[in-house]
Amino acid sequence: MILIDRHTTSGNDKGPFHATLRIMPASRIELINVRGKLLEEFGRDFTRYTRSFYISNHTTAGYLDQRLAELLEHDGEGIEGYLQLFQELFPPGADYVHDAMHLREELSEEQRVNEPLNADSHLTFIGAGLRNSASYELDGAEPVWFVELDGVHVGGTRHRRTTVVAYDGEEEVARSQIRIQASAHPIDAQNLRDPAFGFLSRLQRIVEQHGVAFGRFDVTLPDEERHSGLTVNEYEPLLMNYDLREALTNPFRFMARTGKDVSAALRNPRTIPAKAVNFAQFDAFHVLNVVLDRIGLRDSVVERVVNRAVALPVSHFLRMKRGFSLPVLDRSGDGVGEIGWGTYQSPILVQWKGSEREERVLNVRLVKFV
C-alpha cells in the first residue's frame, strides 16, 4: 500500500517538486515502483522535471543507484534475482551476533520480544550496494524501485517513508574536505553521526552559509584512500563490530555456517591449490557459480552483473561504496534546508585495513537543486 503523505510544488516551472510517500509493505522482501506511483498521481506536475532524487529514511530499505539499475535493465525480476544472491550469502537464521537479543543491552525486555531478527537484511543492504538516497535522470516510463528487505517480521509490518524531490538542474555551491581521525583497529566501522567527529554539524553550517533549501551532499573518498568504504546504515555495535567485520573478512562465512553445500574449499581453505593467486577470489568464483546454478540465474543479466563484480577484489564484489549522498530538505518552509535523516540512519566509515596516517579524508560537495 502506498499513500501520498504530502506534496508541494512551487507553482512555476523552476522550483522543485517535493513529495513524501508512506509505504506499508506486504511481504518481507518487496520492490515498490515509487516513480510509477508519482507518474500516476501527478502526471505533468512530476514529469516536467528532468531529474529526481529518491530518499529512504530506513536502514533495511532503500534504492539502487541508477547505473546498477540500468545494468539490471530496471527489471523487477532481475533485481529480485540480484538480491537473492545476497540473501544466499547472508541467509536469515545464521548466527549473527546482532540477532542475539540477550546481548542487546540497549533494548528493554519488551523490545527484545518484538525486535526483528534482521542482521541479514542490514548486511544485504550494505553488500548489495543499496543506498539511503539515489539520483535518477529518466525521460521514459522506467521504474524506480524502493527495495524493501525487512517489511514484515515477527513484531508486525513496517511503516516506511520515502521522499522524492524532482528538479531541473544542479548548481554546485561548495566543495570541501573533512578529515576524520582514523581508527586504530585494522577492521572497524566509525559512526560519523557521533557528535565527537563534528561531521554533521560542519555539513549543516555549510548549508546555512549558502542558504540552500533543497539539495544534496555528495561525500566521497579520494582515490588515495584505500581499504575503506562508506555506507549509511544503523550503527548498532554488535552489527558493526562483529557481523560486518566477519563479512568483510570472509563474505561467505555466514553462508557456510548454514550448512549449505556450496564449496568444500569454503569450509576448508587448505583444499584450495597452492598456486591460486587469490584465495578469496577463488572462493568467489566457485561459490557464486554454485549459487547461480541453484537459484536458476545462469545466462541472465544478473549473472553478467555478478561476473563483472566478482572480477574485482572481494571488497568491491560486496559493493562497499566509496561515497554516499545526503539530502538537504526545507521542511519548515523558511528557505534553508536541513540534512534529512531517518531515526536509525548513520553515515559510517568502514575500513578493512588500517591507515598508515592518523586520519582519513572525505571529499564533500554541496549541490543546490534548481
Secondary structure as UniProt FT lines:
FT   STRAND          2..8
FT   STRAND          17..23
FT   STRAND          30..33
FT   HELIX           34..42
FT   HELIX           44..47
FT   STRAND          51..56
FT   STRAND          61..63
FT   HELIX           66..71
FT   TURN            72..74
FT   HELIX           76..89
FT   TURN            92..93
FT   HELIX           97..99
FT   HELIX           101..103
FT   TURN            105..106
FT   HELIX           109..114
FT   HELIX           119..127
FT   TURN            128..129
FT   STRAND          133..136
FT   STRAND          145..148
FT   STRAND          152..153
FT   TURN            154..155
FT   STRAND          156..157
FT   STRAND          160..167
FT   STRAND          170..181
FT   STRAND          188..191
FT   TURN            192..193
FT   HELIX           195..197
FT   HELIX           199..210
FT   STRAND          215..220
FT   TURN            223..224
FT   STRAND          228..233
FT   HELIX           237..238
FT   HELIX           239..243
FT   HELIX           244..249
FT   TURN            251..252
FT   HELIX           253..257
FT   TURN            258..259
FT   HELIX           264..267
FT   HELIX           269..271
FT   TURN            274..275
FT   HELIX           279..294
FT   TURN            295..296
FT   TURN            298..299
FT   HELIX           301..310
FT   HELIX           314..317
FT   TURN            318..319
FT   STRAND          323..329
FT   STRAND          338..339
FT   TURN            343..344
FT   STRAND          346..351
FT   STRAND          359..369
//
